[in-house]
Amino acid sequence: MTNPDGGSSKLWGGRFSGETNEIVERFNASIDFDRRLYHEDIAGSIAHAHMLAAQGIISAEDSNAIVAGLEAIRAEIEAGTFAFRLDREDIHLNIEAALIERVGDAGRRLHTGRSRNDQVATDTRLFTRAACDEAIAALRDLRGVLIELAEREAATVIPGYTHLQRAQPILLAHHLLAYEAMLTRDSQRFVQARARVNVLPLGSGALAGVTYPIDRAAVARELGFDAISENSLDAVSDRDFVVDFHSAAALAMVHLSRLAEEIILWCTAEFGFARLDDAFSTGSSIMPQKKNPDVAELLRGKSARAIGNLVQALTLLKGQPLAYNKDNQEDKESLFDSVDTLLVSLRVAAAMLPTMTFDGPRGAEAAVANFALATDIADYLAKKGVPFRDAHEAVGALVARCEREGRTFADLTLDEYRAAHPAFDADVLQIDLAASLAARDVPGGTAPNAVARARDAARTRLAAERAL
C-alpha cells in the first residue's frame, strides 16, 4: 500500500517517510493468528466508544457511527467476507482501518484515549477469561463422567500399584475417583486463574495512563470485568494471566496423560483389565490383529504441547523490561494452542471413558495375586498386639516360603501360619479379597462403603459448582 504523499501508509506512520520493508512487513505482522481475537477486539472497542461519548470526549453521533460500523465489520468477519490485510499488521489495525473506510472521521476518533498496548491486553484478557470458562465446563463434564463410571463399576476390583508392582486390592471406582479429585483441583485452578484475569487494563494507554477524563469503571462494567488495573506500567506488560492459563492447562493435561497411560496399560494383553470401544481405537496397516489405543496415546502425547507452551510463555517474559515490548506478540499462538489442545483433550476423554468395558474377573484375580494380601495379614498380627515390624517380618517369611514352594497364601494351613508366628489363629484363614476391601472403611479408603460415600460427595460437590 503506497501513500500518495510519499510517506508511510500505516495508521501509526506519521513520523515515517518511507514504507516498511516487505520482509519486515511479514515478520512484524500477526494478523494470520491474532484475527482470532476479532470478537474481543470489537467488544472492547464498542465499550470504549460508549464510554467516550458518555464522558463527552466524542459526540454521540460519532459513537453511534463507530458502534454501527464495528457491528457491520463483525458480521462480515463471521460471514467470512472480511478482507484481512497483511499490511495492516494485526487485528486492531485491520478493524480500525476498515472502520475508517466505512464511517470516515468518526472512525478516526475511536482510538482517542487508548493505545494498542492496553487494547491488546484487554483483548487477550477477554479471550483468556472465556477460555477459562470453557475449560471449567469441560473439566466438570469429565468429572461427571468419572463419577458415573465409578458408580457403574462399583463392584469391579483391580490391583492397586506402587512402583508399577501389584500392591493391594482396590476398587476400580476408588481409582477413578482419584482422577476426579485431580480434575477437581484443576477446576479450582482455572477458577482462580479466571479471577486474576478478570481485571481491566484498558485506560492505561501506552504505559502511563491517558490525559482524557475517561471512566474506566464504566468500561469494566460493560465488559464484565471485576476490577480495573491499578498500575498502568504493569497493566500493559502483564502476561501473568497467560502463564496462569498455561500452568493450569499443563497440569490438567498431565493428569489426562496419567489417566491415558493407565488406560493404555489396562488394555494390553499383559494387564487385560479393560477394553476400548472400536470407536476410540485404530488398526494396523500391516498387522490385522492389532487394536491400538491411539486416542489414549494422543491424550498422553498432547500433554507435551501444553507443557512446552508453559515454558515458552515463561521464557518470553523473563527478559522483558517495563513496559510493553513487541515480544508479547508471541504470547498468542501458544495460548491459542493450549486452549485448543486442552479443550479437545477433555472432550475426547469424556466421550471415550463411558464406552470402555472392564473385565471384573480378571481384575479380581490380579488383585490378590503376587501376595497382595500380605499387608492385611501383617495388620492381622498387629491387631493382636504383635509389633508391626515383627508382624512384617513374619509375613515376609511366609511370602518367601510360598515363593520357594510355588504356593500362595490360600495354600497355607493354620499350622504353617503358626510356624511363622504363634499369634496366628484360625480366623487368619478368612482373610480374602472381600475382607481386605471391607477392612479399609475409613474416609478416603477403598472399602465399598467408603467409596460410595466419596462418590456421592463428589457428585454433590460437582452439582454445587454447576449451580453457581
C-alpha positions as CSV (number, residue, x, y, z in Angstrom):
1,M,0.0,0.0,0.0
2,T,1.5,3.3,-1.1
3,N,0.8,6.7,0.4
4,P,0.3,9.2,-2.4
5,D,2.1,11.9,-0.4
6,G,5.2,9.7,-0.3
7,G,5.2,8.8,3.4
8,S,4.1,5.7,5.3
9,S,0.6,4.4,4.8
10,K,0.4,3.0,8.3
11,L,-2.1,4.3,10.9
12,W,1.0,4.8,13.1
13,G,3.2,6.2,10.3
14,G,3.1,9.9,10.7
15,R,6.8,10.3,11.6
16,F,7.9,7.9,8.9
17,S,8.9,9.0,5.4
18,G,9.1,5.5,3.7
19,E,7.3,2.2,3.6
20,T,8.2,-0.8,5.6
21,N,10.5,-3.4,4.0
22,E,8.5,-6.3,2.7
23,I,10.3,-9.0,4.7
24,V,9.8,-6.8,7.9
25,E,6.1,-6.5,6.9
26,R,5.7,-10.2,7.1
27,F,8.0,-10.6,10.1
28,N,6.1,-7.9,12.1
29,A,2.6,-9.0,11.2
30,S,0.4,-11.0,13.5
31,I,-2.9,-10.9,11.6
32,D,-2.5,-14.6,10.5
33,F,-3.2,-15.7,14.0
34,D,-4.5,-12.8,16.1
35,R,-7.5,-12.4,13.8
36,R,-8.9,-14.9,16.2
37,L,-9.3,-12.0,18.7
38,Y,-11.8,-10.1,16.4
39,H,-14.8,-10.7,18.7
40,E,-12.9,-9.5,21.8
41,D,-11.4,-6.5,19.9
42,I,-14.7,-5.3,18.6
43,A,-16.4,-5.8,22.1
44,G,-13.6,-3.7,23.7
45,S,-13.9,-1.0,21.0
46,I,-17.7,-0.8,21.4
47,A,-17.4,-0.4,25.1
48,H,-14.7,2.2,24.7
49,A,-16.8,4.2,22.2
50,H,-19.8,4.1,24.6
51,M,-17.6,5.5,27.4
52,L,-16.0,8.2,25.2
53,A,-19.5,9.5,24.3
54,A,-20.8,9.3,27.8
55,Q,-17.8,11.3,29.0
56,G,-18.3,13.9,26.3
57,I,-14.9,13.1,24.7
58,I,-16.6,12.3,21.4
59,S,-20.1,13.1,20.2
60,A,-23.0,10.7,20.5
61,E,-23.3,10.7,16.7
62,D,-19.7,9.6,16.3
63,S,-20.1,6.9,18.9
64,N,-23.2,5.6,17.2
65,A,-21.5,5.5,13.8
66,I,-18.5,3.7,15.3
67,V,-20.7,1.1,17.0
68,A,-22.7,0.5,13.9
69,G,-19.6,0.2,11.8
70,L,-18.0,-2.2,14.2
71,E,-21.1,-4.4,14.3
72,A,-21.1,-4.5,10.5
73,I,-17.4,-5.5,10.4
74,R,-18.1,-8.2,13.0
75,A,-20.9,-9.6,10.8
76,E,-18.6,-9.6,7.8
77,I,-15.9,-11.4,9.7
78,E,-18.3,-14.0,10.9
79,A,-19.7,-14.4,7.4
80,G,-16.2,-14.9,6.1
81,T,-16.3,-11.9,3.7
82,F,-14.0,-9.5,5.5
83,A,-10.7,-8.9,3.8
84,F,-7.8,-9.2,6.3
85,R,-4.7,-7.4,5.0
86,L,-1.1,-8.2,5.9
87,D,0.0,-4.6,5.6
88,R,-2.4,-3.7,8.4
89,E,-0.3,-5.9,10.7
90,D,-2.8,-7.1,13.3
91,I,-6.4,-7.5,14.2
92,H,-6.6,-4.0,15.8
93,L,-5.4,-2.1,12.8
94,N,-7.3,-4.3,10.3
95,I,-10.6,-3.5,12.1
96,E,-9.7,0.2,12.7
97,A,-8.7,0.9,9.1
98,A,-11.8,-0.9,7.8
99,L,-13.9,1.2,10.2
100,I,-12.4,4.5,9.0
101,E,-13.1,3.4,5.4
102,R,-16.7,2.7,6.4
103,V,-17.6,5.7,8.7
104,G,-14.9,8.3,7.9
105,D,-13.7,10.7,10.6
106,A,-15.8,9.2,13.3
107,G,-13.7,6.0,13.0
108,R,-10.5,8.1,13.4
109,R,-11.8,9.2,16.8
110,L,-12.2,5.7,18.2
111,H,-8.6,5.4,19.3
112,T,-8.9,8.5,21.5
113,G,-7.7,7.7,25.0
114,R,-6.2,4.3,24.3
115,S,-3.2,2.6,22.9
116,R,-2.8,-0.7,21.1
117,N,-0.8,-1.7,24.2
118,D,-3.8,-1.5,26.6
119,Q,-6.1,-2.6,23.7
120,V,-4.3,-5.9,23.1
121,A,-4.0,-6.6,26.8
122,T,-7.8,-6.2,27.1
123,D,-8.5,-8.4,24.1
124,T,-6.2,-11.1,25.4
125,R,-7.8,-11.0,28.9
126,L,-11.3,-11.3,27.4
127,F,-10.2,-14.3,25.3
128,T,-8.5,-16.0,28.3
129,R,-11.5,-15.4,30.5
130,A,-13.7,-17.1,28.0
131,A,-11.2,-19.9,27.7
132,C,-11.2,-20.4,31.5
133,D,-15.0,-20.7,31.4
134,E,-14.8,-23.3,28.7
135,A,-12.1,-25.2,30.5
136,I,-14.0,-25.2,33.8
137,A,-17.1,-26.5,32.0
138,A,-15.2,-29.2,30.2
139,L,-13.5,-30.3,33.3
140,R,-16.8,-30.5,35.2
141,D,-18.2,-32.6,32.3
142,L,-15.3,-35.1,32.5
143,R,-15.6,-35.2,36.3
144,G,-19.2,-36.1,35.9
145,V,-18.3,-38.9,33.5
146,L,-15.8,-40.3,36.0
147,I,-18.3,-40.2,38.8
148,E,-20.9,-42.1,36.7
149,L,-18.3,-44.6,35.6
150,A,-17.3,-45.1,39.3
151,E,-21.0,-45.9,40.0
152,R,-21.3,-48.3,37.1
153,E,-18.2,-50.2,38.1
154,A,-18.9,-50.1,41.8
155,A,-18.2,-53.8,42.2
156,T,-15.1,-54.0,39.9
157,V,-11.8,-54.8,41.7
158,I,-8.3,-54.2,40.3
159,P,-4.8,-54.3,41.8
160,G,-3.5,-51.1,43.3
161,Y,0.1,-50.4,42.3
162,T,3.2,-48.8,43.7
163,H,6.3,-48.7,41.6
164,L,4.1,-50.4,39.0
165,Q,4.2,-53.5,41.1
166,R,0.9,-55.0,42.5
167,A,0.5,-53.7,46.0
168,Q,-3.0,-54.0,47.5
169,P,-6.5,-54.7,46.2
170,I,-8.6,-51.6,45.4
171,L,-12.0,-50.9,43.8
172,L,-11.8,-49.5,40.3
173,A,-14.2,-46.9,41.4
174,H,-11.7,-45.7,44.0
175,H,-9.1,-45.5,41.3
176,L,-11.4,-43.5,39.0
177,L,-12.3,-41.1,41.8
178,A,-8.6,-40.4,42.3
179,Y,-8.7,-38.8,38.9
180,E,-11.9,-36.9,39.7
181,A,-10.0,-35.5,42.7
182,M,-7.2,-34.3,40.4
183,L,-9.6,-32.7,38.0
184,T,-11.4,-31.0,40.9
185,R,-8.1,-29.3,41.7
186,D,-7.7,-28.4,38.0
187,S,-11.2,-26.9,38.1
188,Q,-10.2,-24.8,41.1
189,R,-7.0,-23.6,39.4
190,F,-9.0,-22.3,36.4
191,V,-11.5,-20.6,38.7
192,Q,-8.5,-18.9,40.4
193,A,-7.0,-18.0,37.0
194,R,-10.2,-16.5,35.9
195,A,-10.4,-14.3,38.9
196,R,-6.9,-13.0,38.2
197,V,-7.6,-12.5,34.5
198,N,-10.8,-10.5,35.1
199,V,-9.1,-7.1,35.6
200,L,-9.5,-4.4,33.0
201,P,-6.2,-2.8,31.7
202,L,-8.0,-0.5,29.1
203,G,-7.4,3.1,30.1
204,S,-3.7,2.5,30.9
205,G,-2.7,4.0,27.5
206,A,0.7,3.1,26.1
207,L,2.2,2.9,29.6
208,A,1.5,6.0,31.7
209,G,-2.3,6.4,31.6
210,V,-4.2,8.9,29.4
211,T,-5.0,12.6,29.6
212,Y,-8.7,12.3,28.9
213,P,-11.4,12.2,31.6
214,I,-12.2,8.5,30.9
215,D,-14.5,6.3,33.0
216,R,-12.7,3.0,33.4
217,A,-15.2,1.6,35.8
218,A,-18.0,2.0,33.2
219,V,-15.9,0.1,30.6
220,A,-15.2,-2.6,33.2
221,R,-18.9,-3.0,33.9
222,E,-19.9,-3.2,30.2
223,L,-17.2,-5.8,29.5
224,G,-17.9,-7.8,32.7
225,F,-14.5,-7.2,34.5
226,D,-14.5,-7.4,38.3
227,A,-11.9,-4.6,38.7
228,I,-9.6,-2.2,36.9
229,S,-5.8,-2.4,36.9
230,E,-4.0,-0.2,39.5
231,N,-0.7,0.4,37.7
232,S,-0.5,1.4,34.0
233,L,3.0,0.1,33.6
234,D,2.1,-3.3,34.9
235,A,-1.3,-3.4,33.1
236,V,0.1,-3.1,29.6
237,S,3.1,-5.5,30.1
238,D,1.5,-8.1,32.4
239,R,1.0,-11.6,30.9
240,D,0.9,-13.4,34.2
241,F,-2.7,-14.4,33.4
242,V,-1.5,-16.1,30.2
243,V,1.1,-18.0,32.3
244,D,-1.7,-18.9,34.8
245,F,-3.8,-20.4,32.0
246,H,-0.8,-22.3,30.6
247,S,0.1,-23.6,34.0
248,A,-3.4,-24.8,34.8
249,A,-3.7,-26.3,31.3
250,A,-0.3,-28.1,31.6
251,L,-1.1,-29.7,34.9
252,A,-4.6,-30.7,33.7
253,M,-3.0,-32.3,30.6
254,V,-0.5,-34.1,32.9
255,H,-3.4,-35.6,34.8
256,L,-5.1,-36.6,31.5
257,S,-1.8,-38.1,30.4
258,R,-1.5,-40.2,33.6
259,L,-5.1,-41.5,33.1
260,A,-4.4,-42.2,29.4
261,E,-1.2,-44.2,30.3
262,E,-3.2,-46.4,32.7
263,I,-5.9,-47.0,30.1
264,I,-3.2,-48.0,27.6
265,L,-1.7,-50.4,30.2
266,W,-5.1,-51.8,31.2
267,C,-5.9,-52.6,27.6
268,T,-2.8,-54.6,26.9
269,A,-2.9,-58.4,26.9
270,E,-0.4,-58.3,29.7
271,F,-2.9,-56.5,32.0
272,G,-6.2,-57.3,30.3
273,F,-8.4,-55.3,32.7
274,A,-10.2,-53.1,30.1
275,R,-11.1,-52.9,26.5
276,L,-11.6,-49.8,24.4
277,D,-14.5,-49.4,22.1
278,D,-13.8,-49.6,18.4
279,A,-14.9,-46.0,18.0
280,F,-11.9,-44.9,20.1
281,S,-9.3,-47.4,18.6
282,T,-7.4,-47.8,15.4
283,G,-5.9,-50.7,13.5
284,S,-2.5,-51.5,11.9
285,S,-1.8,-51.2,8.2
286,I,0.2,-54.4,8.3
287,M,-0.9,-56.4,11.4
288,P,-4.6,-57.4,11.0
289,Q,-4.9,-58.5,14.7
290,K,-4.0,-55.1,16.2
291,K,-6.3,-52.8,18.0
292,N,-4.4,-49.7,19.0
293,P,-5.3,-47.2,21.7
294,D,-4.3,-44.3,19.5
295,V,-6.8,-41.9,21.2
296,A,-5.4,-42.5,24.6
297,E,-1.8,-42.3,23.2
298,L,-2.6,-38.9,21.7
299,L,-4.0,-37.7,25.0
300,R,-0.8,-38.7,26.6
301,G,1.3,-37.1,23.8
302,K,-0.6,-33.8,23.7
303,S,0.4,-33.1,27.2
304,A,3.9,-32.3,25.8
305,R,2.3,-29.4,23.8
306,A,0.8,-27.8,26.9
307,I,4.0,-28.2,28.9
308,G,6.0,-26.7,26.1
309,N,3.7,-23.8,25.8
310,L,4.0,-23.0,29.5
311,V,7.8,-23.0,29.2
312,Q,7.5,-20.8,26.1
313,A,5.4,-18.2,28.0
314,L,7.7,-18.1,30.9
315,T,10.8,-17.7,28.7
316,L,9.0,-15.0,26.7
317,L,8.6,-12.9,29.8
318,K,11.8,-13.4,31.7
319,G,14.0,-10.8,30.0
320,Q,11.5,-8.0,29.3
321,P,11.9,-4.6,30.9
322,L,8.8,-2.5,31.6
323,A,6.6,-1.7,29.9
324,Y,5.2,-3.2,26.7
325,N,7.5,-4.9,24.3
326,K,6.9,-6.4,20.8
327,D,8.0,-9.8,22.3
328,N,4.4,-10.0,23.7
329,Q,3.1,-10.6,20.2
330,E,4.5,-14.1,20.7
331,D,2.1,-14.9,23.6
332,K,-0.9,-15.6,21.4
333,E,-0.1,-18.6,19.2
334,S,1.0,-20.7,22.2
335,L,-2.1,-19.5,24.2
336,F,-4.4,-20.5,21.4
337,D,-2.7,-23.8,21.1
338,S,-3.0,-24.6,24.8
339,V,-6.7,-23.6,24.8
340,D,-7.4,-25.8,21.8
341,T,-5.3,-28.7,23.0
342,L,-6.9,-28.7,26.4
343,L,-10.5,-28.4,25.3
344,V,-10.4,-31.1,22.7
345,S,-8.5,-33.5,25.0
346,L,-11.0,-33.0,27.8
347,R,-13.9,-33.6,25.4
348,V,-12.4,-36.6,23.8
349,A,-11.7,-38.2,27.2
350,A,-15.2,-37.5,28.3
351,A,-16.5,-39.2,25.2
352,M,-14.2,-42.2,25.4
353,L,-14.4,-43.3,29.0
354,P,-18.1,-44.3,29.1
355,T,-17.5,-46.7,26.1
356,M,-14.9,-48.7,27.9
357,T,-15.6,-52.2,29.3
358,F,-13.8,-53.8,32.2
359,D,-13.0,-57.5,32.9
360,G,-14.1,-57.9,36.5
361,P,-12.9,-61.5,37.0
362,R,-9.5,-60.7,35.5
363,G,-9.1,-57.7,37.8
364,A,-10.2,-59.6,40.9
365,E,-7.8,-62.4,40.1
366,A,-4.9,-60.0,39.6
367,A,-5.9,-58.1,42.8
368,V,-4.9,-61.0,45.1
369,A,-2.0,-62.3,43.0
370,N,1.6,-61.7,44.0
371,F,0.8,-61.9,47.7
372,A,-1.2,-58.7,47.6
373,L,-3.0,-59.6,50.9
374,A,0.4,-59.6,52.7
375,T,-0.3,-56.2,54.4
376,D,-3.7,-57.5,55.6
377,I,-2.1,-60.5,57.2
378,A,0.6,-58.3,58.8
379,D,-2.2,-56.0,60.1
380,Y,-4.0,-59.1,61.5
381,L,-0.9,-59.8,63.7
382,A,-0.6,-56.1,64.7
383,K,-4.2,-56.0,65.8
384,K,-3.4,-58.9,68.1
385,G,-0.7,-56.9,69.8
386,V,2.4,-58.0,67.8
387,P,4.7,-55.1,67.0
388,F,4.1,-54.2,63.3
389,R,7.8,-54.7,62.4
390,D,7.7,-58.2,63.9
391,A,4.5,-58.8,62.0
392,H,6.0,-57.5,58.8
393,E,9.0,-59.9,59.3
394,A,6.8,-62.9,60.0
395,V,4.6,-62.3,56.9
396,G,7.7,-61.6,54.8
397,A,9.0,-65.1,55.8
398,L,5.7,-66.6,54.7
399,V,5.9,-64.9,51.3
400,A,9.5,-66.2,50.9
401,R,8.4,-69.7,51.8
402,C,5.5,-69.6,49.3
403,E,7.7,-68.4,46.6
404,R,10.2,-71.2,47.2
405,E,7.5,-73.8,47.1
406,G,5.4,-72.3,44.3
407,R,2.4,-71.7,46.6
408,T,0.0,-68.9,47.6
409,F,-1.4,-67.8,50.9
410,A,-4.6,-69.8,50.1
411,D,-2.5,-73.0,50.1
412,L,-1.1,-72.4,53.7
413,T,-2.5,-74.3,56.7
414,L,-3.0,-72.9,60.1
415,D,0.0,-74.8,61.4
416,E,2.1,-73.3,58.7
417,Y,0.9,-69.8,59.7
418,R,1.7,-70.6,63.3
419,A,5.1,-71.7,62.4
420,A,5.8,-68.2,61.2
421,H,4.3,-66.6,64.3
422,P,2.3,-68.1,67.3
423,A,-0.2,-65.3,67.3
424,F,-1.9,-66.6,64.2
425,D,-5.3,-68.1,64.8
426,A,-7.9,-69.9,62.7
427,D,-9.6,-66.6,61.6
428,V,-6.4,-65.7,59.6
429,L,-7.8,-68.2,57.0
430,Q,-10.8,-65.9,56.5
431,I,-8.6,-63.1,55.1
432,D,-9.6,-62.8,51.4
433,L,-10.3,-60.2,48.8
434,A,-13.7,-59.1,50.2
435,A,-12.3,-58.8,53.7
436,S,-9.3,-56.8,52.5
437,L,-11.5,-54.3,50.8
438,A,-14.1,-54.1,53.6
439,A,-11.4,-53.5,56.3
440,R,-10.5,-50.1,54.8
441,D,-13.7,-48.4,55.7
442,V,-12.2,-45.1,56.6
443,P,-12.6,-41.7,54.9
444,G,-10.5,-41.9,51.8
445,G,-10.3,-45.6,51.9
446,T,-11.2,-48.2,49.2
447,A,-13.9,-50.1,51.1
448,P,-17.2,-50.3,49.2
449,N,-19.0,-48.1,51.8
450,A,-16.2,-45.6,51.9
451,V,-16.0,-45.4,48.1
452,A,-19.8,-45.0,47.8
453,R,-19.7,-42.1,50.3
454,A,-16.8,-40.5,48.4
455,R,-18.7,-40.9,45.1
456,D,-21.8,-39.3,46.5
457,A,-19.8,-36.4,48.0
458,A,-18.1,-35.8,44.6
459,R,-21.4,-35.8,42.9
460,T,-22.8,-33.3,45.4
461,R,-19.7,-31.1,45.1
462,L,-19.9,-31.1,41.3
463,A,-23.6,-30.2,41.4
464,A,-22.9,-27.3,43.7
465,E,-20.2,-25.9,41.4
466,R,-22.5,-26.2,38.4
467,A,-25.3,-24.3,40.3
468,L,-23.1,-21.3,41.0
